[in-house]
Amino acid sequence: MNTQSVFESILRNPDLFAVIVEAAIPIVAGVYLTLVSYRVVGKEPGTDFRWDVWHQQYGAIVKVLGPLMVLFGIFLAIVGLLRLS
């Protein structure tokens, strides 16, 4: 089974496509929040005072919430796929 036929079968099944999109949103958001919390994305430390203050206030909670969102997205994917089968 090649990649094109896999994508075609996903697009032909709207329920499977909905499960994938529903799970992908929190996964992508969680990865982005994790990258922001570890300052991979965003301004360098010391270049913007407001950005540094934001990281001091919310950095620790975002370091926890980002991976939790990824796990929630994986949970949604598993539950959705089990519901379809």
Backbone bond lengths (Angstrom), bond angles and torsions (degrees), N, CA, C in turn:
res aa  C-N    CA-C-N  psi(-1)  N-CA   C-N-CA  omega(-1)  CA-C   N-CA-C  phi
1 M - - - 1.450 - - 1.531 107.79 -
2 N 1.320 116.43 121.97 1.457 119.24 -178.39 1.527 111.59 -90.17
3 T 1.302 115.35 172.43 1.462 121.14 -174.43 1.522 111.74 -64.58
4 Q 1.309 116.93 -39.04 1.453 119.86 -178.50 1.523 111.30 -63.00
5 S 1.310 117.55 -40.79 1.466 119.32 -179.96 1.530 111.55 -69.83
6 V 1.337 117.33 -30.47 1.463 119.80 175.93 1.523 109.71 -64.98
7 F 1.339 117.18 -47.09 1.467 120.34 179.17 1.524 111.76 -63.89
8 E 1.330 116.92 -38.40 1.463 119.73 178.10 1.524 111.26 -64.69
9 S 1.321 117.53 -39.13 1.465 119.38 179.34 1.526 111.17 -69.11
10 I 1.326 117.56 -34.22 1.467 120.53 176.70 1.521 110.19 -66.50
11 L 1.321 117.16 -43.81 1.463 120.35 -178.67 1.523 112.12 -69.82
12 R 1.314 117.61 -26.60 1.468 120.26 178.41 1.514 112.72 -76.25
13 N 1.311 116.97 -22.32 1.459 121.35 179.33 1.531 108.47 -104.54
14 P 1.324 118.33 98.16 1.459 119.97 -175.31 1.526 113.44 -63.97
15 D 1.322 117.75 -29.11 1.468 119.31 178.92 1.527 111.17 -68.28
16 L 1.319 116.75 -40.97 1.461 120.53 177.72 1.519 110.75 -66.48
17 F 1.318 116.67 -41.02 1.465 120.84 177.47 1.528 110.36 -61.55
18 A 1.326 117.92 -40.66 1.464 121.69 179.00 1.522 111.16 -65.04
19 V 1.323 117.49 -39.50 1.468 120.90 178.40 1.525 110.13 -63.50
20 I 1.331 116.82 -42.59 1.460 120.59 -179.34 1.518 110.78 -64.88
21 V 1.317 117.74 -45.17 1.463 120.78 179.89 1.523 110.80 -66.44
22 E 1.334 116.75 -41.77 1.456 121.00 -179.74 1.528 111.49 -62.30
23 A 1.311 117.31 -35.81 1.460 120.76 179.34 1.524 112.16 -81.46
24 A 1.317 117.00 -30.79 1.463 120.25 -176.42 1.523 112.50 -69.87
25 I 1.319 117.55 -31.35 1.474 120.09 -176.85 1.522 111.59 -62.57
26 P 1.341 121.13 -53.30 1.470 118.28 178.35 1.524 113.29 -68.50
27 I 1.334 117.71 -28.15 1.465 119.25 178.25 1.521 110.16 -66.18
28 V 1.321 117.25 -48.12 1.466 120.77 179.91 1.531 110.72 -64.76
29 A 1.330 117.05 -42.29 1.469 120.12 178.75 1.527 110.91 -64.16
30 G 1.319 117.52 -39.08 1.462 120.89 179.07 1.515 112.43 -66.92
31 V 1.316 116.69 -39.95 1.465 120.01 176.99 1.523 109.79 -64.50
32 Y 1.333 116.68 -42.77 1.465 119.77 179.40 1.533 111.12 -63.53
33 L 1.326 117.68 -45.14 1.464 120.11 178.57 1.523 111.57 -61.64
34 T 1.314 116.88 -38.98 1.457 120.14 178.30 1.528 110.62 -64.78
35 L 1.318 116.91 -42.31 1.465 119.94 177.72 1.528 111.67 -64.62
36 V 1.316 117.43 -38.12 1.466 120.58 177.38 1.522 110.45 -66.88
37 S 1.321 116.96 -41.28 1.463 119.87 -176.90 1.527 112.16 -66.48
38 Y 1.324 117.39 -31.47 1.463 120.71 177.59 1.527 112.46 -93.95
39 R 1.322 116.63 8.49 1.461 125.00 176.36 1.522 113.45 60.77
40 V 1.316 116.63 31.35 1.455 120.31 170.80 1.523 108.37 -77.42
41 V 1.328 116.02 -36.81 1.460 123.16 176.19 1.521 107.18 -110.04
42 G 1.302 116.55 137.29 1.460 120.28 178.90 1.520 111.16 114.14
43 K 1.306 114.29 -169.49 1.461 120.42 -176.15 1.526 111.03 -80.34
44 E 1.309 114.55 151.48 1.463 121.15 177.81 1.531 109.83 -67.86
45 P 1.329 116.92 150.52 1.472 119.19 177.09 1.526 111.30 -60.22
46 G 1.322 115.80 134.71 1.458 121.55 178.23 1.513 115.49 91.23
47 T 1.332 119.08 -6.36 1.462 120.29 -179.02 1.525 112.39 -89.97
48 D 1.330 117.78 -26.80 1.465 121.13 -179.58 1.534 108.23 -138.69
49 F 1.304 115.91 119.64 1.462 121.42 -176.79 1.526 111.24 -62.07
50 R 1.334 117.52 -43.37 1.471 120.66 -178.89 1.531 111.56 -63.11
51 W 1.323 117.07 -38.65 1.460 121.76 178.43 1.528 110.34 -65.42
52 D 1.335 116.62 -40.34 1.468 120.45 178.25 1.529 111.26 -65.92
53 V 1.330 116.80 -40.05 1.467 120.42 178.26 1.524 109.96 -65.21
54 W 1.325 117.47 -41.44 1.458 120.79 178.34 1.521 110.54 -59.54
55 H 1.335 116.67 -43.59 1.463 120.14 179.26 1.527 112.07 -66.14
56 Q 1.314 117.15 -34.30 1.455 119.19 176.90 1.527 110.87 -66.97
57 Q 1.328 117.39 -38.11 1.457 121.08 -177.34 1.520 112.65 -79.46
58 Y 1.318 117.36 -44.52 1.461 120.94 -169.74 1.529 114.70 -116.16
59 G 1.305 118.46 -4.87 1.466 120.91 -175.21 1.513 113.58 -59.14
60 A 1.328 117.30 -42.94 1.464 119.98 -177.07 1.529 111.86 -66.89
61 I 1.319 117.07 -41.93 1.468 119.81 -178.76 1.528 110.81 -69.91
62 V 1.322 117.30 -34.26 1.463 120.48 179.69 1.531 110.15 -71.52
63 K 1.333 116.79 -30.98 1.471 119.78 176.17 1.525 111.08 -64.69
64 V 1.304 117.30 -25.57 1.463 121.26 177.73 1.526 110.55 -90.04
65 L 1.328 117.45 -43.06 1.466 121.03 -175.77 1.523 112.99 -69.55
66 G 1.320 118.20 -32.88 1.463 120.54 179.92 1.518 112.45 -59.27
67 P 1.343 118.12 -56.50 1.474 118.32 177.46 1.522 113.56 -63.37
68 L 1.338 117.51 -31.77 1.468 119.18 176.86 1.528 111.10 -64.80
69 M 1.320 117.07 -36.54 1.467 120.02 176.88 1.523 110.86 -65.60
70 V 1.333 116.83 -38.81 1.464 119.94 177.28 1.527 109.81 -62.49
71 L 1.319 116.54 -45.48 1.466 119.73 177.98 1.524 111.88 -62.66
72 F 1.333 116.98 -37.57 1.457 120.42 177.32 1.527 111.07 -63.82
73 G 1.332 116.70 -40.10 1.460 119.96 177.28 1.516 111.96 -64.21
74 I 1.327 116.94 -40.05 1.458 120.63 176.80 1.528 109.97 -64.89
75 F 1.328 116.36 -40.76 1.461 120.60 176.38 1.528 111.05 -60.22
76 L 1.332 116.82 -44.55 1.468 120.02 177.91 1.522 111.56 -60.66
77 A 1.325 116.57 -39.91 1.458 120.09 179.83 1.527 110.74 -64.85
78 I 1.322 116.69 -44.34 1.465 119.99 -178.89 1.520 110.94 -64.84
79 V 1.326 116.29 -45.94 1.464 119.79 -179.72 1.527 110.54 -64.21
80 G 1.311 117.14 -41.87 1.462 120.51 179.44 1.511 112.44 -64.80
81 L 1.321 117.00 -41.13 1.464 119.21 179.05 1.525 111.85 -70.12
82 L 1.319 116.60 -35.17 1.464 118.49 176.20 1.528 111.48 -68.37
83 R 1.315 116.11 -34.00 1.466 119.64 179.09 1.534 110.75 -69.11
84 L 1.338 116.54 -32.66 1.463 119.62 179.72 1.532 112.98 -73.61
85 S 1.312 115.98 -29.21 1.484 117.84 -176.15 1.509 113.04 -85.23
